[in-house]
Amino acid sequence: MNQPIDVLIVGAGISGLLAAGELQKAGFQVQTVEMEQTVGGRLATQPIRNGRADIGAQFFTVRTAKFQQYVNTWLQKDLIFVWSYGWSDGSLGGSTHDGYPRYAARNGMNSIAQYLARPLTNIQLNTRLAAIRPLSDSEKTGNWKAGGWEAADKNGQVFRSRALILTPPVPRSLALLAAGATPLHRDDQSSLTRITYAPSLCATFWVNGKVHLPEPGALQRPLSPISWIADNQRKGISPEATLITMQSSPAFSQAHCNDSDKDVMAELRAALTPHLDGNAIITEEHLMRWRCALPLTLYPERTLLAQNLPPLAFAGDAFKEPRVEGAALSGLAASAAIAAALTQLNNQP
Ligand SMILES: Cc1cc2nc3c(=O)[nH]c(=O)nc-3n(C[C@H](O)[C@H](O)[C@H](O)COP(=O)(O)OP(=O)(O)OC[C@H]3O[C@@H](n4cnc5c(N)ncnc54)[C@H](O)[C@@H]3O)c2cc1C
């Protein structure tokens, strides 16, 4: 049997990628597994013919000095740029410029994930884990902390590690542990089951012709059923094609998440029509259904280190703060907590 690696990280969204990078830099052996065929999770950019559209996070803000350090490096590398200092709500004089930069990535938001993944030595894509359990030795010896973890994907591939970081949306992480009959502490279970997410319906339209949107090519109306419309060409990520991203609000998405593609697209197309020039036509359209798009309830700390189990940290945008920055800071907090737990185990006689 192979020696267990130090840390298995489940999920290669921004929280998992930053956690993996920090632990690898600190000298730990890290394996990251991701169920999709590419990294990024909700930092998602869809290529459509010779165009590109951001279909998950559209931009991000920075509120902490810690995240600003990473963002400064990305700015220096010209990976990202300041897209705006606020959005119009579409009304006359309805600009909400507040002086705070909204950053976007030059080649689409997913390019941030690609950049973070590049130095990582062990990322396995197309690997959907199905069950995770503490190693059985732990049960025999009663030494839960030192026992480690065993995770299996749906094809029976098994990963063994001394520690674990779970970054999928929390209900999915809990399902993985439940499938392995992992005995989570009652308090941890109860804190984590409180975390729920709103879905999001996100449409992309290829438009031949002009689309009328206020500067800088985007509209944000948090209280409207269509909360966001943006032109990826004017954003600068799709120079060859006018691709429009449209996102519905959490309430609309919840009400319509089980409607047929045809019905959802009819509603979203109707919402785009007033912004189209008389001769403009939609020649192609796509729908992305994010089942867990935005957390509705937050855990009060940036990570949760599970009690009475081998080192296990939960991370992601449901921990203390939502959005890209919250997810990033949570990944960093989880990596620090796991590094400390492993160092403590290494120092035990
Ligand atoms: C439509 C939409 C618009 C948004 N707009 C913005 C915005 O403008 N600004 C902003 O700051 N934030 C925005 N967000 C939120 C932002 O995208 C997220 O907060 C952030 O990207 C979450 O990162 P994460 O690493 O926590 O999770 P994720 O990116 O979801 O990463 C988790 C990863 O785990 C993987 N995974 C899940 N289960 C398994 C499994 N069983 N086995 C292996 N891998 C698994 C997933 O495939 C995924 O890659 C938006 C989100 C959506 C959906």
PDBQT file of the ligand as one rigid body, heavy atoms in Angstrom, charges set to zero:
ROOT
HETATM    1  C1  LIG A 401     -23.351  32.888 -11.221  1.00  0.00    +0.000 C 
HETATM    2  C2  LIG A 401     -22.382  33.346 -10.163  1.00  0.00    +0.000 A 
HETATM    3  C3  LIG A 401     -21.978  34.681 -10.112  1.00  0.00    +0.000 A 
HETATM    4  C4  LIG A 401     -21.060  35.100  -9.137  1.00  0.00    +0.000 A 
HETATM    5  N1  LIG A 401     -20.631  36.393  -9.152  1.00  0.00    +0.000 NA
HETATM    6  C5  LIG A 401     -19.651  36.775  -8.295  1.00  0.00    +0.000 A 
HETATM    7  C6  LIG A 401     -19.053  38.057  -8.426  1.00  0.00    +0.000 A 
HETATM    8  O1  LIG A 401     -19.340  38.809  -9.346  1.00  0.00    +0.000 OA
HETATM    9  N2  LIG A 401     -18.100  38.401  -7.512  1.00  0.00    +0.000 N 
HETATM   10  C7  LIG A 401     -17.696  37.561  -6.513  1.00  0.00    +0.000 A 
HETATM   11  O2  LIG A 401     -16.780  37.914  -5.735  1.00  0.00    +0.000 OA
HETATM   12  N3  LIG A 401     -18.223  36.319  -6.400  1.00  0.00    +0.000 NA
HETATM   13  C8  LIG A 401     -19.182  35.907  -7.272  1.00  0.00    +0.000 A 
HETATM   14  N4  LIG A 401     -19.693  34.643  -7.209  1.00  0.00    +0.000 N 
HETATM   15  C9  LIG A 401     -19.258  33.757  -6.099  1.00  0.00    +0.000 C 
HETATM   16  C10 LIG A 401     -17.852  33.188  -6.366  1.00  0.00    +0.000 C 
HETATM   17  O3  LIG A 401     -17.795  32.644  -7.657  1.00  0.00    +0.000 OA
HETATM   18  C11 LIG A 401     -17.614  32.097  -5.328  1.00  0.00    +0.000 C 
HETATM   19  O4  LIG A 401     -17.784  32.650  -4.036  1.00  0.00    +0.000 OA
HETATM   20  C12 LIG A 401     -16.203  31.482  -5.353  1.00  0.00    +0.000 C 
HETATM   21  O5  LIG A 401     -15.739  31.291  -6.677  1.00  0.00    +0.000 OA
HETATM   22  C13 LIG A 401     -16.269  30.165  -4.588  1.00  0.00    +0.000 C 
HETATM   23  O6  LIG A 401     -15.012  29.508  -4.597  1.00  0.00    +0.000 OA
HETATM   24  P1  LIG A 401     -14.845  28.149  -3.786  1.00  0.00    +0.000 P 
HETATM   25  O7  LIG A 401     -13.460  27.691  -3.995  1.00  0.00    +0.000 OA
HETATM   26  O8  LIG A 401     -15.311  28.350  -2.390  1.00  0.00    +0.000 OA
HETATM   27  O9  LIG A 401     -15.904  27.118  -4.419  1.00  0.00    +0.000 OA
HETATM   28  P2  LIG A 401     -16.008  26.518  -5.880  1.00  0.00    +0.000 P 
HETATM   29  O10 LIG A 401     -15.481  27.471  -6.888  1.00  0.00    +0.000 OA
HETATM   30  O11 LIG A 401     -17.412  26.056  -6.021  1.00  0.00    +0.000 OA
HETATM   31  O12 LIG A 401     -15.003  25.257  -5.833  1.00  0.00    +0.000 OA
HETATM   32  C14 LIG A 401     -15.379  24.006  -5.317  1.00  0.00    +0.000 C 
HETATM   33  C15 LIG A 401     -14.855  22.936  -6.261  1.00  0.00    +0.000 C 
HETATM   34  O13 LIG A 401     -15.131  21.636  -5.716  1.00  0.00    +0.000 OA
HETATM   35  C16 LIG A 401     -15.411  20.768  -6.793  1.00  0.00    +0.000 C 
HETATM   36  N5  LIG A 401     -16.115  19.592  -6.263  1.00  0.00    +0.000 N 
HETATM   37  C17 LIG A 401     -17.366  19.545  -5.726  1.00  0.00    +0.000 A 
HETATM   38  N6  LIG A 401     -17.680  18.296  -5.347  1.00  0.00    +0.000 NA
HETATM   39  C18 LIG A 401     -16.612  17.514  -5.651  1.00  0.00    +0.000 A 
HETATM   40  C19 LIG A 401     -16.320  16.121  -5.517  1.00  0.00    +0.000 A 
HETATM   41  N7  LIG A 401     -17.233  15.255  -4.984  1.00  0.00    +0.000 N 
HETATM   42  N8  LIG A 401     -15.124  15.640  -5.939  1.00  0.00    +0.000 NA
HETATM   43  C20 LIG A 401     -14.200  16.488  -6.482  1.00  0.00    +0.000 A 
HETATM   44  N9  LIG A 401     -14.422  17.830  -6.645  1.00  0.00    +0.000 NA
HETATM   45  C21 LIG A 401     -15.603  18.346  -6.241  1.00  0.00    +0.000 A 
HETATM   46  C22 LIG A 401     -16.247  21.630  -7.730  1.00  0.00    +0.000 C 
HETATM   47  O14 LIG A 401     -16.283  21.110  -9.050  1.00  0.00    +0.000 OA
HETATM   48  C23 LIG A 401     -15.523  22.967  -7.643  1.00  0.00    +0.000 C 
HETATM   49  O15 LIG A 401     -14.535  23.119  -8.643  1.00  0.00    +0.000 OA
HETATM   50  C24 LIG A 401     -20.583  34.174  -8.172  1.00  0.00    +0.000 A 
HETATM   51  C25 LIG A 401     -20.977  32.837  -8.237  1.00  0.00    +0.000 A 
HETATM   52  C26 LIG A 401     -21.861  32.419  -9.226  1.00  0.00    +0.000 A 
HETATM   53  C27 LIG A 401     -22.243  30.961  -9.304  1.00  0.00    +0.000 C 
ENDROOT
TORSDOF 0
